[in-house]
Amino acid sequence: MTPREVRVVPHDPAWTEAFETEATALRFTLGDEALAVHHIGSTAVPGLSAKPTVDVLVEVRKIRKVDDFNGVLVGRDYEAWGEYGIPGRRFFTRNRGSVRTCNVHVFEAGTPEVERHLAFKDYLIQHPETARAYGTLKKDLAERFPTDIQAYMGGKDAFIKRTEREALFWSRIRDEAG
């Protein structure tokens, strides 16, 4: 198996359009099971450098029902990975050749994972200094580990966990203030 290239590029406004295309396809495929579809991850943060892989979060009524759609999603060029390390998630990817173009994270609505992902994205949008630091870290890691996605991901872990804690605290205070 050829190692995936780790490439971090400047923000591309076309990522929003790519998300909309994926969101439309997922809403159509999942029908009434899909309650909401969100653009998450670095490609959802204006100005943030990122791997050119669009991350999509789908909130569904019942996570177990998503398994009924695996065949249809695979038929539409998604690859099904099951929970893939996060209990209660269904994870799908889409590639164009050897290049990953989309990650789809499906969670039951109202779970802490949904809150965590959305708070992280919103926090980076509202805190550009943190987003800049994250972008710099990702570029540095991509240069150090151009063919080692595990080392790249591991290098971001402490930053992400710390920022997620801050983001959740910030999000909850913001929500209480109304």
LINZI-V482501 format. One line per field, one symbol per residue. ss: DSSP state (a for helix, b for strand, c for the rest). phi: phi as a letter, one per 20 degrees, with the letter a starting at -180 (. if undefined). A space follows every 50 residues. Layout:
ss->???
phi->???
//
This chain:
ss->ccccccccbccccaaaaaaaaaaaaaaaaaaaabbbbbbbcaaacccccb cccbbbbbbbccaaaaaaaaaaaaaccbbbccccccccbbbbbbbbccbb bbbbbbbbcccaaaaaaaaaaaaaaacaaaaaaaaaaaaaaaaaccccaa aaaaaaaaaaaaaaaaaaaaaaaaaaac
phi->.ffffecdcfgcgffffffgfffffffffelffeebccecmffedgnefb ffcfdcddecfcffffgfegfffffdmededmflncgndcdccccdmedf dbddddcfgnegffgffffgfffffecfffffffffgfffffffcfccff fgfffegffffffffffffgfffffffm
//
